Amino acid sequence: MSKGSRDRAANARRIVEQQKAADKRRKVTLWTSVVVVVALVVAGFIGYATISKQNSSTTGALVTPSAAVDDGTAFSVGTGAVTVDVYEDFMCPICNHFEQQSGATLKNYLTAGKITLRYHPVSILDRASNGTEYSTRAAGAAAAAAEEGKFTELHDVLYANQPEENSDGLSNAKIIELAKSVGLTSDKFASAVNAGTYKAWATKVTETFSSRGYTGTPTIVINGTQLVGPGDTLPTDALLTQTVDKAAG
């Protein structure tokens, strides 16, 4: 074999060996990637299971207030022919504005026997209370108050003392103190507030709110139709009055 032939043969063997080595590296890289992906998937399942377990443990068992209506999501006042549903968050300043603007109007309709008013306390603003979950705690306190026939009393006093967004909200002790000012003095109420008895219920109300296609508070619904002002704004008291009167016939 000539020197040139030997050189070409050596080069060919070297190329083959390089290809074999490259194939081996690709296989190692591939299997390493597979192992990493599998590990990440397993870790994801473990993490999800852990978080789910923690959330379940934190939220506790679902306790639906016996006083609740509309699939256990609302508290009803009055027995009038026109149904007015109000979805509110106790941390929401626009909800408070609606209460100041139209709360008296709704109460006048109740006195006149024209409406059935259903309040749905949702908790979409827990993120605005520095981790204290004020919206959920306030909704749970409202549920505890409803069980003692004092929903509207606590509802009104919580709005009268509404904390600012992005504050810690009212403490449980402050909620209990305000409740006493409107005649809620039982140990049962205080225990429910401190134990978070209706925390899971508040979550259920919020999930139902979302499943019905609503995204913001306050949401006002009259006989099944959402009422909004021009440009998707808060309806004025005049528009609310006009709509209820029309529905009443």
LINHUWO-V807384 format. One record per backbone hydrogen bond with DSSP energy under -1.0 kcal/mol. CO is the residue of the C=O (numbers start at 0). NH is the residue of the N-H. Records with the same first field share a line. If there is no record, write none. Layout:
CO: NH / NH
This chain:
1: 5
2: 6
3: 7
4: 8
5: 9
6: 10
7: 11
8: 12
9: 13
10: 14
11: 15
12: 16
13: 17
14: 18
15: 19
16: 20
17: 21
18: 22
19: 23
20: 24
21: 25
22: 26
23: 27
24: 28
25: 29
26: 30
27: 31
28: 32
29: 33
30: 34
31: 35
32: 36
33: 37
34: 38
35: 39
36: 40
37: 41
38: 42
39: 43
40: 44
41: 45
42: 46
43: 47
44: 48
45: 49
46: 50
47: 51
48: 52
49: 53
50: 54
51: 55
52: 56
53: 57
54: 58
55: 59
64: 67
68: 72 / 73
73: 68
74: 118
76: 116
81: 115
82: 222
83: 117
84: 220
85: 119
86: 218
87: 121
88: 91
91: 95
92: 96
93: 97
94: 98
95: 99
96: 100
97: 101
98: 102
101: 105
102: 106
103: 107
104: 108
105: 109
106: 110
107: 111
108: 113
109: 112
113: 81
114: 79
115: 83
116: 76
117: 85
118: 74
119: 87
124: 127
125: 128
127: 165
128: 131
132: 136
133: 137
134: 138
135: 139
136: 140
137: 141
138: 142
139: 143
140: 144
141: 145
142: 146
144: 147 / 149
145: 148
149: 153
150: 154
151: 155
152: 156
153: 157
154: 158
155: 159
158: 161
163: 166
170: 174
171: 175
172: 176
173: 177
174: 178
175: 179
176: 180
178: 181 / 183
179: 182
182: 184
185: 189
186: 190
187: 191
188: 192
189: 193
190: 194
191: 196
195: 198
197: 201
198: 202
199: 203
200: 204
201: 205
202: 206
203: 207
204: 208
205: 209
206: 210
207: 211
208: 213
209: 212
218: 86
219: 226
220: 84
221: 224
224: 221
228: 231
232: 228
235: 239
236: 240
237: 241
238: 242
239: 243
240: 244
241: 245
242: 246
243: 247
244: 248
